[in-house]
Each structure stands twice: as structure tokens, then as C-alpha cells.
């Protein structure tokens, strides 16, 4: 997963547009399900971006 994240970021510096990527830890019903790489979906149109916010830690 580190390799995918690294290449998305490197390609984003070289190209005009590439989808945003973020690591995401999934906790479902209090049980840790793993670490995932969330990648923005590419869509047509001006308002087609997914704006990701930082979320505070779950208590």
C-alpha cells in the first residue's frame, strides 16, 4: 500500500490532475478492520471532486 500511495503522490507532482488519496483506518462496531487506501473517484464536470476532511480520533 505504501507503493501505491507513493506513486499517486509522485505522479500528482508531475501531472496536472490526479485523484486525491488518503489512508483510512476502518473501525466497524468497535472492531478494527484494517488500513485502506481511499482514492477519489474520477467523474466528469466541474463539481466532480471529493473533498476529504481530517477527522478527529474516535474515543
PDBQT receptor file of N, H, CA, C and O in Angstrom, charges set to zero:
ATOM      1  N   UNK A   1       0.810  -1.189   0.000  1.00  0.00    +0.000 N 
ATOM      2  CA  UNK A   1       0.000   0.000   0.000  1.00  0.00    +0.000 C 
ATOM      3  C   UNK A   1       0.856   1.257   0.000  1.00  0.00    +0.000 C 
ATOM      4  O   UNK A   1       0.448   2.284  -0.543  1.00  0.00    +0.000 OA
ATOM      5  N   UNK A   2       2.011   1.191   0.588  1.00  0.00    +0.000 N 
ATOM      6  H   UNK A   2       2.343   0.358   1.029  1.00  0.00    +0.000 HD
ATOM      7  CA  UNK A   2       2.881   2.366   0.603  1.00  0.00    +0.000 C 
ATOM      8  C   UNK A   2       3.312   2.707  -0.821  1.00  0.00    +0.000 C 
ATOM      9  O   UNK A   2       3.425   3.880  -1.177  1.00  0.00    +0.000 OA
ATOM     10  N   UNK A   3       3.549   1.689  -1.625  1.00  0.00    +0.000 N 
ATOM     11  H   UNK A   3       3.457   0.736  -1.337  1.00  0.00    +0.000 HD
ATOM     12  CA  UNK A   3       3.975   1.900  -3.002  1.00  0.00    +0.000 C 
ATOM     13  C   UNK A   3       2.889   2.629  -3.802  1.00  0.00    +0.000 C 
ATOM     14  O   UNK A   3       3.193   3.569  -4.537  1.00  0.00    +0.000 OA
ATOM     15  N   UNK A   4       1.621   2.204  -3.666  1.00  0.00    +0.000 N 
ATOM     16  H   UNK A   4       1.374   1.441  -3.069  1.00  0.00    +0.000 HD
ATOM     17  CA  UNK A   4       0.529   2.863  -4.379  1.00  0.00    +0.000 C 
ATOM     18  C   UNK A   4       0.418   4.327  -3.973  1.00  0.00    +0.000 C 
ATOM     19  O   UNK A   4       0.291   5.199  -4.832  1.00  0.00    +0.000 OA
ATOM     20  N   UNK A   5       0.464   4.604  -2.673  1.00  0.00    +0.000 N 
ATOM     21  H   UNK A   5       0.566   3.895  -1.976  1.00  0.00    +0.000 HD
ATOM     22  CA  UNK A   5       0.369   5.968  -2.167  1.00  0.00    +0.000 C 
ATOM     23  C   UNK A   5       1.529   6.819  -2.688  1.00  0.00    +0.000 C 
ATOM     24  O   UNK A   5       1.329   7.961  -3.099  1.00  0.00    +0.000 OA
ATOM     25  N   UNK A   6       2.720   6.267  -2.669  1.00  0.00    +0.000 N 
ATOM     26  H   UNK A   6       2.882   5.338  -2.334  1.00  0.00    +0.000 HD
ATOM     27  CA  UNK A   6       3.906   6.974  -3.126  1.00  0.00    +0.000 C 
ATOM     28  C   UNK A   6       3.793   7.338  -4.603  1.00  0.00    +0.000 C 
ATOM     29  O   UNK A   6       4.078   8.473  -4.984  1.00  0.00    +0.000 OA
ATOM     30  N   UNK A   7       3.380   6.386  -5.434  1.00  0.00    +0.000 N 
ATOM     31  H   UNK A   7       3.149   5.464  -5.124  1.00  0.00    +0.000 HD
ATOM     32  CA  UNK A   7       3.283   6.659  -6.866  1.00  0.00    +0.000 C 
ATOM     33  C   UNK A   7       2.161   7.640  -7.199  1.00  0.00    +0.000 C 
ATOM     34  O   UNK A   7       2.315   8.451  -8.112  1.00  0.00    +0.000 OA
ATOM     35  N   UNK A   8       1.053   7.587  -6.493  1.00  0.00    +0.000 N 
ATOM     36  H   UNK A   8       0.928   6.928  -5.752  1.00  0.00    +0.000 HD
ATOM     37  CA  UNK A   8      -0.009   8.576  -6.709  1.00  0.00    +0.000 C 
ATOM     38  C   UNK A   8       0.502   9.977  -6.397  1.00  0.00    +0.000 C 
ATOM     39  O   UNK A   8       0.218  10.916  -7.141  1.00  0.00    +0.000 OA
ATOM     40  N   UNK A   9       1.245  10.131  -5.317  1.00  0.00    +0.000 N 
ATOM     41  H   UNK A   9       1.476   9.369  -4.712  1.00  0.00    +0.000 HD
ATOM     42  CA  UNK A   9       1.769  11.443  -4.951  1.00  0.00    +0.000 C 
ATOM     43  C   UNK A   9       2.851  11.920  -5.922  1.00  0.00    +0.000 C 
ATOM     44  O   UNK A   9       2.872  13.096  -6.286  1.00  0.00    +0.000 OA
ATOM     45  N   UNK A  10       3.741  11.033  -6.342  1.00  0.00    +0.000 N 
ATOM     46  H   UNK A  10       3.723  10.078  -6.046  1.00  0.00    +0.000 HD
ATOM     47  CA  UNK A  10       4.775  11.425  -7.305  1.00  0.00    +0.000 C 
ATOM     48  C   UNK A  10       4.159  11.809  -8.648  1.00  0.00    +0.000 C 
ATOM     49  O   UNK A  10       4.556  12.808  -9.249  1.00  0.00    +0.000 OA
ATOM     50  N   UNK A  11       3.206  11.035  -9.114  1.00  0.00    +0.000 N 
ATOM     51  H   UNK A  11       2.884  10.224  -8.626  1.00  0.00    +0.000 HD
ATOM     52  CA  UNK A  11       2.548  11.341 -10.383  1.00  0.00    +0.000 C 
ATOM     53  C   UNK A  11       1.757  12.645 -10.285  1.00  0.00    +0.000 C 
ATOM     54  O   UNK A  11       1.670  13.387 -11.263  1.00  0.00    +0.000 OA
ATOM     55  N   UNK A  12       1.184  12.929  -9.124  1.00  0.00    +0.000 N 
ATOM     56  H   UNK A  12       1.254  12.325  -8.329  1.00  0.00    +0.000 HD
ATOM     57  CA  UNK A  12       0.445  14.164  -8.924  1.00  0.00    +0.000 C 
ATOM     58  C   UNK A  12       1.326  15.389  -9.036  1.00  0.00    +0.000 C 
ATOM     59  O   UNK A  12       0.854  16.452  -9.437  1.00  0.00    +0.000 OA
ATOM     60  N   UNK A  13       2.602  15.263  -8.689  1.00  0.00    +0.000 N 
ATOM     61  H   UNK A  13       2.986  14.399  -8.363  1.00  0.00    +0.000 HD
ATOM     62  CA  UNK A  13       3.528  16.382  -8.824  1.00  0.00    +0.000 C 
ATOM     63  C   UNK A  13       3.936  16.601 -10.275  1.00  0.00    +0.000 C 
ATOM     64  O   UNK A  13       4.291  17.718 -10.653  1.00  0.00    +0.000 OA
ATOM     65  N   UNK A  14       3.891  15.548 -11.097  1.00  0.00    +0.000 N 
ATOM     66  H   UNK A  14       3.603  14.641 -10.790  1.00  0.00    +0.000 HD
ATOM     67  CA  UNK A  14       4.307  15.651 -12.496  1.00  0.00    +0.000 C 
ATOM     68  C   UNK A  14       3.148  15.972 -13.440  1.00  0.00    +0.000 C 
ATOM     69  O   UNK A  14       3.368  16.561 -14.498  1.00  0.00    +0.000 OA
ATOM     70  N   UNK A  15       1.929  15.598 -13.082  1.00  0.00    +0.000 N 
ATOM     71  H   UNK A  15       1.750  15.119 -12.223  1.00  0.00    +0.000 HD
ATOM     72  CA  UNK A  15       0.773  15.768 -13.963  1.00  0.00    +0.000 C 
ATOM     73  C   UNK A  15      -0.152  16.849 -13.421  1.00  0.00    +0.000 C 
ATOM     74  O   UNK A  15      -0.098  17.209 -12.245  1.00  0.00    +0.000 OA
ATOM     75  N   UNK A  16      -1.011  17.360 -14.319  1.00  0.00    +0.000 N 
ATOM     76  H   UNK A  16      -1.055  17.067 -15.274  1.00  0.00    +0.000 HD
ATOM     77  CA  UNK A  16      -1.957  18.399 -13.918  1.00  0.00    +0.000 C 
ATOM     78  C   UNK A  16      -3.031  17.886 -12.974  1.00  0.00    +0.000 C 
ATOM     79  O   UNK A  16      -3.364  18.553 -11.995  1.00  0.00    +0.000 OA
ATOM     80  N   UNK A  17      -3.578  16.707 -13.257  1.00  0.00    +0.000 N 
ATOM     81  H   UNK A  17      -3.308  16.165 -14.053  1.00  0.00    +0.000 HD
ATOM     82  CA  UNK A  17      -4.679  16.220 -12.433  1.00  0.00    +0.000 C 
ATOM     83  C   UNK A  17      -4.498  14.738 -12.134  1.00  0.00    +0.000 C 
ATOM     84  O   UNK A  17      -4.272  13.932 -13.037  1.00  0.00    +0.000 OA
ATOM     85  N   UNK A  18      -4.597  14.401 -10.889  1.00  0.00    +0.000 N 
ATOM     86  H   UNK A  18      -4.780  15.056 -10.155  1.00  0.00    +0.000 HD
ATOM     87  CA  UNK A  18      -4.614  13.018 -10.438  1.00  0.00    +0.000 C 
ATOM     88  C   UNK A  18      -5.529  12.961  -9.227  1.00  0.00    +0.000 C 
ATOM     89  O   UNK A  18      -5.617  13.942  -8.488  1.00  0.00    +0.000 OA
ATOM     90  N   UNK A  19      -6.215  11.842  -8.997  1.00  0.00    +0.000 N 
ATOM     91  H   UNK A  19      -6.144  11.045  -9.597  1.00  0.00    +0.000 HD
ATOM     92  CA  UNK A  19      -7.130  11.779  -7.852  1.00  0.00    +0.000 C 
ATOM     93  C   UNK A  19      -6.396  11.893  -6.515  1.00  0.00    +0.000 C 
ATOM     94  O   UNK A  19      -5.248  11.469  -6.380  1.00  0.00    +0.000 OA
ATOM     95  N   UNK A  20      -7.079  12.469  -5.540  1.00  0.00    +0.000 N 
ATOM     96  H   UNK A  20      -8.012  12.813  -5.650  1.00  0.00    +0.000 HD
ATOM     97  CA  UNK A  20      -6.537  12.555  -4.183  1.00  0.00    +0.000 C 
ATOM     98  C   UNK A  20      -6.550  11.174  -3.541  1.00  0.00    +0.000 C 
ATOM     99  O   UNK A  20      -7.439  10.368  -3.816  1.00  0.00    +0.000 OA
ATOM    100  N   UNK A  21      -5.571  10.899  -2.691  1.00  0.00    +0.000 N 
ATOM    101  H   UNK A  21      -4.848  11.553  -2.468  1.00  0.00    +0.000 HD
ATOM    102  CA  UNK A  21      -5.511   9.627  -1.967  1.00  0.00    +0.000 C 
ATOM    103  C   UNK A  21      -5.286   9.895  -0.490  1.00  0.00    +0.000 C 
ATOM    104  O   UNK A  21      -4.577  10.834  -0.128  1.00  0.00    +0.000 OA
ATOM    105  N   UNK A  22      -5.880   9.083   0.358  1.00  0.00    +0.000 N 
ATOM    106  H   UNK A  22      -6.456   8.320   0.064  1.00  0.00    +0.000 HD
ATOM    107  CA  UNK A  22      -5.731   9.190   1.813  1.00  0.00    +0.000 C 
ATOM    108  C   UNK A  22      -5.742   7.787   2.410  1.00  0.00    +0.000 C 
ATOM    109  O   UNK A  22      -6.433   6.893   1.923  1.00  0.00    +0.000 OA
ATOM    110  N   UNK A  23      -4.962   7.615   3.474  1.00  0.00    +0.000 N 
ATOM    111  H   UNK A  23      -4.401   8.342   3.870  1.00  0.00    +0.000 HD
ATOM    112  CA  UNK A  23      -5.059   6.374   4.240  1.00  0.00    +0.000 C 
ATOM    113  C   UNK A  23      -6.281   6.460   5.147  1.00  0.00    +0.000 C 
ATOM    114  O   UNK A  23      -6.620   7.533   5.645  1.00  0.00    +0.000 OA
ATOM    115  N   UNK A  24      -6.929   5.338   5.353  1.00  0.00    +0.000 N 
ATOM    116  H   UNK A  24      -6.654   4.466   4.949  1.00  0.00    +0.000 HD
ATOM    117  CA  UNK A  24      -8.145   5.308   6.152  1.00  0.00    +0.000 C 
ATOM    118  C   UNK A  24      -8.132   4.038   7.013  1.00  0.00    +0.000 C 
ATOM    119  O   UNK A  24      -8.053   2.927   6.489  1.00  0.00    +0.000 OA
ATOM    120  N   UNK A  25      -8.211   4.214   8.330  1.00  0.00    +0.000 N 
ATOM    121  H   UNK A  25      -8.276   5.116   8.756  1.00  0.00    +0.000 HD
ATOM    122  CA  UNK A  25      -8.327   3.070   9.234  1.00  0.00    +0.000 C 
ATOM    123  C   UNK A  25      -9.815   2.813   9.472  1.00  0.00    +0.000 C 
ATOM    124  O   UNK A  25     -10.551   3.720   9.859  1.00  0.00    +0.000 OA
ATOM    125  N   UNK A  26     -10.250   1.589   9.243  1.00  0.00    +0.000 N 
ATOM    126  H   UNK A  26      -9.652   0.852   8.929  1.00  0.00    +0.000 HD
ATOM    127  CA  UNK A  26     -11.665   1.257   9.353  1.00  0.00    +0.000 C 
ATOM    128  C   UNK A  26     -11.926   0.541  10.681  1.00  0.00    +0.000 C 
ATOM    129  O   UNK A  26     -11.320  -0.487  10.985  1.00  0.00    +0.000 OA
ATOM    130  N   UNK A  27     -12.846   1.115  11.462  1.00  0.00    +0.000 N 
ATOM    131  H   UNK A  27     -13.338   1.950  11.215  1.00  0.00    +0.000 HD
ATOM    132  CA  UNK A  27     -13.309   0.511  12.709  1.00  0.00    +0.000 C 
ATOM    133  C   UNK A  27     -14.808   0.331  12.567  1.00  0.00    +0.000 C 
ATOM    134  O   UNK A  27     -15.535   1.310  12.394  1.00  0.00    +0.000 OA
ATOM    135  N   UNK A  28     -15.279  -0.900  12.635  1.00  0.00    +0.000 N 
ATOM    136  H   UNK A  28     -14.688  -1.694  12.775  1.00  0.00    +0.000 HD
ATOM    137  CA  UNK A  28     -16.694  -1.206  12.453  1.00  0.00    +0.000 C 
ATOM    138  C   UNK A  28     -17.222  -1.880  13.709  1.00  0.00    +0.000 C 
ATOM    139  O   UNK A  28     -16.749  -2.948  14.098  1.00  0.00    +0.000 OA
ATOM    140  N   UNK A  29     -18.206  -1.247  14.340  1.00  0.00    +0.000 N 
ATOM    141  H   UNK A  29     -18.590  -0.380  14.024  1.00  0.00    +0.000 HD
ATOM    142  CA  UNK A  29     -18.784  -1.753  15.588  1.00  0.00    +0.000 C 
ATOM    143  C   UNK A  29     -17.722  -1.980  16.660  1.00  0.00    +0.000 C 
ATOM    144  O   UNK A  29     -17.771  -2.965  17.397  1.00  0.00    +0.000 OA
ATOM    145  N   UNK A  30     -16.759  -1.058  16.740  1.00  0.00    +0.000 N 
ATOM    146  H   UNK A  30     -16.719  -0.258  16.142  1.00  0.00    +0.000 HD
ATOM    147  CA  UNK A  30     -15.720  -1.150  17.750  1.00  0.00    +0.000 C 
ATOM    148  C   UNK A  30     -14.614  -2.134  17.427  1.00  0.00    +0.000 C 
ATOM    149  O   UNK A  30     -13.701  -2.308  18.234  1.00  0.00    +0.000 OA
ATOM    150  N   UNK A  31     -14.666  -2.784  16.273  1.00  0.00    +0.000 N 
ATOM    151  H   UNK A  31     -15.408  -2.642  15.618  1.00  0.00    +0.000 HD
ATOM    152  CA  UNK A  31     -13.657  -3.775  15.886  1.00  0.00    +0.000 C 
ATOM    153  C   UNK A  31     -12.816  -3.227  14.733  1.00  0.00    +0.000 C 
ATOM    154  O   UNK A  31     -13.350  -2.796  13.711  1.00  0.00    +0.000 OA
ATOM    155  N   UNK A  32     -11.509  -3.248  14.909  1.00  0.00    +0.000 N 
ATOM    156  H   UNK A  32     -11.075  -3.598  15.739  1.00  0.00    +0.000 HD
ATOM    157  CA  UNK A  32     -10.585  -2.744  13.896  1.00  0.00    +0.000 C 
ATOM    158  C   UNK A  32     -10.601  -3.664  12.680  1.00  0.00    +0.000 C 
ATOM    159  O   UNK A  32     -10.386  -4.869  12.809  1.00  0.00    +0.000 OA
ATOM    160  N   UNK A  33     -10.858  -3.096  11.492  1.00  0.00    +0.000 N 
ATOM    161  H   UNK A  33     -11.033  -2.117  11.388  1.00  0.00    +0.000 HD
ATOM    162  CA  UNK A  33     -10.956  -3.893  10.265  1.00  0.00    +0.000 C 
ATOM    163  C   UNK A  33      -9.768  -3.738   9.329  1.00  0.00    +0.000 C 
ATOM    164  O   UNK A  33      -9.657  -4.477   8.351  1.00  0.00    +0.000 OA
ATOM    165  N   UNK A  34      -8.875  -2.786   9.610  1.00  0.00    +0.000 N 
ATOM    166  H   UNK A  34      -8.965  -2.186  10.404  1.00  0.00    +0.000 HD
ATOM    167  CA  UNK A  34      -7.672  -2.678   8.796  1.00  0.00    +0.000 C 
ATOM    168  C   UNK A  34      -7.417  -1.286   8.262  1.00  0.00    +0.000 C 
ATOM    169  O   UNK A  34      -8.172  -0.347   8.513  1.00  0.00    +0.000 OA
ATOM    170  N   UNK A  35      -6.336  -1.185   7.523  1.00  0.00    +0.000 N 
ATOM    171  H   UNK A  35      -5.723  -1.948   7.319  1.00  0.00    +0.000 HD
ATOM    172  CA  UNK A  35      -5.898   0.069   6.916  1.00  0.00    +0.000 C 
ATOM    173  C   UNK A  35      -6.176  -0.015   5.420  1.00  0.00    +0.000 C 
ATOM    174  O   UNK A  35      -5.782  -0.977   4.761  1.00  0.00    +0.000 OA
ATOM    175  N   UNK A  36      -6.860   1.003   4.885  1.00  0.00    +0.000 N 
ATOM    176  H   UNK A  36      -7.180   1.785   5.421  1.00  0.00    +0.000 HD
ATOM    177  CA  UNK A  36      -7.226   1.028   3.481  1.00  0.00    +0.000 C 
ATOM    178  C   UNK A  36      -6.712   2.314   2.851  1.00  0.00    +0.000 C 
ATOM    179  O   UNK A  36      -6.477   3.303   3.545  1.00  0.00    +0.000 OA
ATOM    180  N   UNK A  37      -6.539   2.296   1.540  1.00  0.00    +0.000 N 
ATOM    181  H   UNK A  37      -6.730   1.492   0.977  1.00  0.00    +0.000 HD
ATOM    182  CA  UNK A  37      -6.161   3.478   0.794  1.00  0.00    +0.000 C 
ATOM    183  C   UNK A  37      -7.411   3.966   0.063  1.00  0.00    +0.000 C 
ATOM    184  O   UNK A  37      -7.916   3.283  -0.828  1.00  0.00    +0.000 OA
ATOM    185  N   UNK A  38      -7.911   5.150   0.438  1.00  0.00    +0.000 N 
ATOM    186  H   UNK A  38      -7.501   5.704   1.162  1.00  0.00    +0.000 HD
ATOM    187  CA  UNK A  38      -9.103   5.709  -0.183  1.00  0.00    +0.000 C 
ATOM    188  C   UNK A  38      -8.661   6.580  -1.350  1.00  0.00    +0.000 C 
ATOM    189  O   UNK A  38      -7.848   7.490  -1.186  1.00  0.00    +0.000 OA
ATOM    190  N   UNK A  39      -9.206   6.293  -2.537  1.00  0.00    +0.000 N 
ATOM    191  H   UNK A  39      -9.867   5.555  -2.671  1.00  0.00    +0.000 HD
ATOM    192  CA  UNK A  39      -8.833   7.015  -3.750  1.00  0.00    +0.000 C 
ATOM    193  C   UNK A  39     -10.064   7.722  -4.297  1.00  0.00    +0.000 C 
ATOM    194  O   UNK A  39     -11.136   7.126  -4.402  1.00  0.00    +0.000 OA
ATOM    195  N   UNK A  40      -9.908   8.985  -4.642  1.00  0.00    +0.000 N 
ATOM    196  H   UNK A  40      -9.037   9.470  -4.557  1.00  0.00    +0.000 HD
ATOM    197  CA  UNK A  40     -11.005   9.793  -5.164  1.00  0.00    +0.000 C 
ATOM    198  C   UNK A  40     -11.498   9.218  -6.491  1.00  0.00    +0.000 C 
ATOM    199  O   UNK A  40     -10.698   8.817  -7.336  1.00  0.00    +0.000 OA
ATOM    200  N   UNK A  41     -12.804   9.183  -6.665  1.00  0.00    +0.000 N 
ATOM    201  H   UNK A  41     -13.454   9.509  -5.978  1.00  0.00    +0.000 HD
ATOM    202  CA  UNK A  41     -13.390   8.748  -7.937  1.00  0.00    +0.000 C 
ATOM    203  C   UNK A  41     -13.265   9.865  -8.956  1.00  0.00    +0.000 C 
ATOM    204  O   UNK A  41     -13.465  11.036  -8.635  1.00  0.00    +0.000 OA
ATOM    205  N   UNK A  42     -12.935   9.499 -10.181  1.00  0.00    +0.000 N 
ATOM    206  H   UNK A  42     -12.773   8.547 -10.442  1.00  0.00    +0.000 HD
ATOM    207  CA  UNK A  42     -12.830  10.477 -11.243  1.00  0.00    +0.000 C 
ATOM    208  C   UNK A  42     -14.179  10.558 -11.945  1.00  0.00    +0.000 C 
ATOM    209  O   UNK A  42     -14.702   9.551 -12.421  1.00  0.00    +0.000 OA
ATOM    210  N   UNK A  43     -14.744  11.780 -12.006  1.00  0.00    +0.000 N 
ATOM    211  H   UNK A  43     -14.319  12.598 -11.619  1.00  0.00    +0.000 HD
ATOM    212  CA  UNK A  43     -16.037  11.980 -12.665  1.00  0.00    +0.000 C 
ATOM    213  C   UNK A  43     -15.945  13.182 -13.594  1.00  0.00    +0.000 C 
ATOM    214  O   UNK A  43     -15.003  13.970 -13.514  1.00  0.00    +0.000 OA
ATOM    215  N   UNK A  44     -16.923  13.316 -14.470  1.00  0.00    +0.000 N 
ATOM    216  H   UNK A  44     -17.689  12.676 -14.535  1.00  0.00    +0.000 HD
ATOM    217  CA  UNK A  44     -16.980  14.457 -15.377  1.00  0.00    +0.000 C 
ATOM    218  C   UNK A  44     -17.641  15.638 -14.696  1.00  0.00    +0.000 C 
ATOM    219  O   UNK A  44     -18.488  15.458 -13.821  1.00  0.00    +0.000 OA
ATOM    220  N   UNK A  45     -17.267  16.831 -15.086  1.00  0.00    +0.000 N 
ATOM    221  H   UNK A  45     -16.580  16.977 -15.798  1.00  0.00    +0.000 HD
ATOM    222  CA  UNK A  45     -17.929  18.017 -14.579  1.00  0.00    +0.000 C 
ATOM    223  C   UNK A  45     -17.048  18.836 -13.666  1.00  0.00    +0.000 C 
ATOM    224  O   UNK A  45     -16.018  18.371 -13.178  1.00  0.00    +0.000 OA
ATOM    225  N   UNK A  46     -17.478  20.076 -13.445  1.00  0.00    +0.000 N 
ATOM    226  H   UNK A  46     -18.314  20.454 -13.841  1.00  0.00    +0.000 HD
ATOM    227  CA  UNK A  46     -16.707  20.986 -12.605  1.00  0.00    +0.000 C 
ATOM    228  C   UNK A  46     -16.755  20.599 -11.139  1.00  0.00    +0.000 C 
ATOM    229  O   UNK A  46     -15.764  20.749 -10.425  1.00  0.00    +0.000 OA
ATOM    230  N   UNK A  47     -17.893  20.106 -10.686  1.00  0.00    +0.000 N 
ATOM    231  H   UNK A  47     -18.698  19.984 -11.267  1.00  0.00    +0.000 HD
ATOM    232  CA  UNK A  47     -18.087  19.808  -9.269  1.00  0.00    +0.000 C 
ATOM    233  C   UNK A  47     -17.874  18.323  -8.981  1.00  0.00    +0.000 C 
ATOM    234  O   UNK A  47     -18.509  17.779  -8.078  1.00  0.00    +0.000 OA
ATOM    235  N   UNK A  48     -16.999  17.663  -9.726  1.00  0.00    +0.000 N 
ATOM    236  H   UNK A  48     -16.483  18.105 -10.460  1.00  0.00    +0.000 HD
ATOM    237  CA  UNK A  48     -16.832  16.227  -9.598  1.00  0.00    +0.000 C 
ATOM    238  C   UNK A  48     -15.784  15.780  -8.595  1.00  0.00    +0.000 C 
ATOM    239  O   UNK A  48     -15.469  14.592  -8.533  1.00  0.00    +0.000 OA
ATOM    240  N   UNK A  49     -15.233  16.699  -7.804  1.00  0.00    +0.000 N 
ATOM    241  H   UNK A  49     -15.489  17.664  -7.854  1.00  0.00    +0.000 HD
ATOM    242  CA  UNK A  49     -14.194  16.323  -6.841  1.00  0.00    +0.000 C 
ATOM    243  C   UNK A  49     -14.786  15.911  -5.513  1.00  0.00    +0.000 C 
ATOM    244  O   UNK A  49     -15.862  16.367  -5.126  1.00  0.00    +0.000 OA
ATOM    245  N   UNK A  50     -14.071  15.045  -4.819  1.00  0.00    +0.000 N 
ATOM    246  H   UNK A  50     -13.197  14.675  -5.133  1.00  0.00    +0.000 HD
ATOM    247  CA  UNK A  50     -14.432  14.606  -3.482  1.00  0.00    +0.000 C 
ATOM    248  C   UNK A  50     -13.527  15.333  -2.498  1.00  0.00    +0.000 C 
ATOM    249  O   UNK A  50     -12.314  15.119  -2.496  1.00  0.00    +0.000 OA
ATOM    250  N   UNK A  51     -14.107  16.193  -1.658  1.00  0.00    +0.000 N 
ATOM    251  H   UNK A  51     -15.092  16.367  -1.660  1.00  0.00    +0.000 HD
ATOM    252  CA  UNK A  51     -13.323  16.955  -0.698  1.00  0.00    +0.000 C 
ATOM    253  C   UNK A  51     -13.266  16.197   0.626  1.00  0.00    +0.000 C 
ATOM    254  O   UNK A  51     -14.287  16.015   1.289  1.00  0.00    +0.000 OA
ATOM    255  N   UNK A  52     -12.066  15.754   1.007  1.00  0.00    +0.000 N 
ATOM    256  H   UNK A  52     -11.236  15.902   0.469  1.00  0.00    +0.000 HD
ATOM    257  CA  UNK A  52     -11.860  14.973   2.215  1.00  0.00    +0.000 C 
ATOM    258  C   UNK A  52     -11.433  15.884   3.346  1.00  0.00    +0.000 C 
ATOM    259  O   UNK A  52     -10.610  16.780   3.160  1.00  0.00    +0.000 OA
ATOM    260  N   UNK A  53     -11.996  15.650   4.521  1.00  0.00    +0.000 N 
ATOM    261  H   UNK A  53     -12.665  14.922   4.672  1.00  0.00    +0.000 HD
ATOM    262  CA  UNK A  53     -11.645  16.431   5.708  1.00  0.00    +0.000 C 
ATOM    263  C   UNK A  53     -10.901  15.535   6.690  1.00  0.00    +0.000 C 
ATOM    264  O   UNK A  53     -11.113  14.322   6.707  1.00  0.00    +0.000 OA
ATOM    265  N   UNK A  54     -10.042  16.117   7.497  1.00  0.00    +0.000 N 
ATOM    266  H   UNK A  54      -9.869  17.102   7.483  1.00  0.00    +0.000 HD
ATOM    267  CA  UNK A  54      -9.414  15.358   8.566  1.00  0.00    +0.000 C 
ATOM    268  C   UNK A  54     -10.428  15.145   9.666  1.00  0.00    +0.000 C 
ATOM    269  O   UNK A  54     -11.171  16.060  10.021  1.00  0.00    +0.000 OA
ATOM    270  N   UNK A  55     -10.460  13.945  10.202  1.00  0.00    +0.000 N 
ATOM    271  H   UNK A  55      -9.856  13.202   9.913  1.00  0.00    +0.000 HD
ATOM    272  CA  UNK A  55     -11.421  13.585  11.245  1.00  0.00    +0.000 C 
ATOM    273  C   UNK A  55     -10.663  13.340  12.550  1.00  0.00    +0.000 C 
ATOM    274  O   UNK A  55      -9.591  12.734  12.547  1.00  0.00    +0.000 OA
ATOM    275  N   UNK A  56     -11.219  13.809  13.651  1.00  0.00    +0.000 N 
ATOM    276  H   UNK A  56     -12.090  14.301  13.653  1.00  0.00    +0.000 HD
ATOM    277  CA  UNK A  56     -10.574  13.583  14.936  1.00  0.00    +0.000 C 
ATOM    278  C   UNK A  56     -10.657  12.103  15.306  1.00  0.00    +0.000 C 
ATOM    279  O   UNK A  56     -11.475  11.364  14.757  1.00  0.00    +0.000 OA
ATOM    280  N   UNK A  57      -9.816  11.681  16.229  1.00  0.00    +0.000 N 
ATOM    281  H   UNK A  57      -9.151  12.281  16.675  1.00  0.00    +0.000 HD
ATOM    282  CA  UNK A  57      -9.778  10.276  16.643  1.00  0.00    +0.000 C 
ATOM    283  C   UNK A  57     -11.090   9.858  17.298  1.00  0.00    +0.000 C 
ATOM    284  O   UNK A  57     -11.755  10.650  17.964  1.00  0.00    +0.000 OA
ATOM    285  N   UNK A  58     -11.440   8.598  17.090  1.00  0.00    +0.000 N 
ATOM    286  H   UNK A  58     -10.899   7.955  16.548  1.00  0.00    +0.000 HD
ATOM    287  CA  UNK A  58     -12.649   8.035  17.706  1.00  0.00    +0.000 C 
ATOM    288  C   UNK A  58     -12.324   7.693  19.157  1.00  0.00    +0.000 C 
ATOM    289  O   UNK A  58     -11.301   7.061  19.422  1.00  0.00    +0.000 OA
ATOM    290  N   UNK A  59     -13.179   8.100  20.108  1.00  0.00    +0.000 N 
ATOM    291  H   UNK A  59     -14.010   8.614  19.892  1.00  0.00    +0.000 HD
ATOM    292  CA  UNK A  59     -12.880   7.826  21.535  1.00  0.00    +0.000 C 
ATOM    293  C   UNK A  59     -12.930   6.342  21.855  1.00  0.00    +0.000 C 
ATOM    294  O   UNK A  59     -12.704   5.950  23.000  1.00  0.00    +0.000 OA
TER     295      UNK A  59
